[in-house]
Amino acid sequence: MRLLACNKVFLSLCIVQLFTLSGGRPRRKRTVSEVQLMHDLGELQQVQLRRRWLQMRLQGVRSGEAGPRRPDLSDLTPEEVQLALDLLEQILKSKHS
């Protein structure tokens, strides 16, 4: 009985050591298709995040039929404002070129 318990403890320690050495990394390298799939998934998530952000921003914007109206920009962060200003500058520069 004592030998069986020692074997279980030894086996458990070996398994823990194996996981510790691997550092949580997979035991084999990923194939090119797996890496490409992960890359595509990351891009898709970024596109969806941008799309949701843009839809939130456009909810308060109405069409120009009812007359000119400024969108409410009070809830934009300073980074978002700077990004919008940089984009507008790029558009103006591209029109002058």
Buried (B, 14 or more C-beta within 10 A) or exposed (E): EEEEEEEEEEEEEEEEEEEEEEEEEEEEEEEEEEEEEEEEEEEEEEEEEEEEEEEEBEEEEEEEEEEEEEEEEEEBEEEEEEEEEEEEEEEEEEEEE
